[in-house]
Amino acid sequence: RGLTQQQAAEQLTLDVGVVTALEANDFAALGAPVFAKGHLRRYAALLELPEDDLLAGYERSNGQPEQP
């Protein structure tokens, strides 16, 4: 959408470090998986990206089983 990381952080009311971590796939910097997933959901909505695809990629990258 042409947003800078700072602009995205402001729209999501997050610290720019969170957006930077999301962009770098540095999910460990976000704390517990529940926080990473929540941030991914909100970021996907802001960028008008398919939320399910991003979350599925997150699950695969962390080697965590998908929930039934």
Backbone torsions as a table, in degrees:
resi	resn	phi	psi	omega
1	ARG	NA	1.1	176.4
2	GLY	81.3	18.9	178.8
3	LEU	-87.8	145.5	169.7
4	THR	-78.2	166.6	176.5
5	GLN	-61.9	-37.2	178.9
6	GLN	-63.9	-43.8	179.6
7	GLN	-64.5	-42.1	178.0
8	ALA	-62.4	-43.7	179.1
9	ALA	-61.2	-41.6	179.7
10	GLU	-65.1	-41.9	179.9
11	GLN	-67.6	-29.9	179.0
12	LEU	-92.1	-2.1	-173.8
13	THR	52.0	49.9	177.7
14	LEU	-123.0	162.9	171.3
15	ASP	-71.3	143.1	-179.4
16	VAL	-59.9	-25.2	177.1
17	GLY	-62.2	-31.8	177.9
18	VAL	-67.8	-45.3	179.0
19	VAL	-64.3	-40.8	177.4
20	THR	-60.6	-43.4	178.4
21	ALA	-63.8	-41.2	177.9
22	LEU	-61.5	-45.5	-179.4
23	GLU	-64.0	-31.9	-178.4
24	ALA	-91.0	2.4	-175.4
25	ASN	57.1	32.8	179.2
26	ASP	-95.8	69.8	-173.8
27	PHE	-70.2	-24.3	177.8
28	ALA	-62.0	-29.6	-179.8
29	ALA	-71.6	-12.6	-176.8
30	LEU	-94.4	-4.7	179.2
31	GLY	94.3	-145.2	-176.8
32	ALA	-61.4	150.3	179.9
33	PRO	-52.9	-32.4	180.0
34	VAL	-61.8	-34.8	178.2
35	PHE	-71.7	-43.2	179.4
36	ALA	-60.0	-44.6	179.9
37	LYS	-63.8	-42.0	178.8
38	GLY	-62.6	-44.1	178.1
39	HIS	-64.4	-40.3	178.1
40	LEU	-62.0	-42.2	179.1
41	ARG	-60.1	-48.3	-178.0
42	ARG	-67.0	-39.3	179.7
43	TYR	-66.2	-41.5	178.0
44	ALA	-61.0	-43.4	179.6
45	ALA	-62.8	-43.0	179.5
46	LEU	-61.5	-42.0	-176.9
47	LEU	-88.5	1.3	-179.5
48	GLU	57.0	45.7	177.5
49	LEU	-106.6	155.6	178.9
50	PRO	-67.6	111.0	-177.0
51	GLU	-57.5	-44.1	-177.2
52	ASP	-61.7	-38.1	179.5
53	ASP	-65.9	-42.1	179.3
54	LEU	-65.1	-43.3	-179.6
55	LEU	-67.2	-36.9	177.6
56	ALA	-64.8	-40.3	176.9
57	GLY	-63.8	-39.0	177.1
58	TYR	-61.8	-46.8	-179.6
59	GLU	-60.5	-43.8	179.9
60	ARG	-65.2	-39.6	-175.9
61	SER	-71.0	-24.4	-179.4
62	ASN	-98.3	-1.2	178.1
63	GLY	64.8	24.6	178.9
64	GLN	-94.2	141.1	179.3
65	PRO	-67.5	145.6	176.3
66	GLU	-70.6	149.0	179.3
67	GLN	-76.9	144.4	-178.4
68	PRO	-67.7	NA	NA
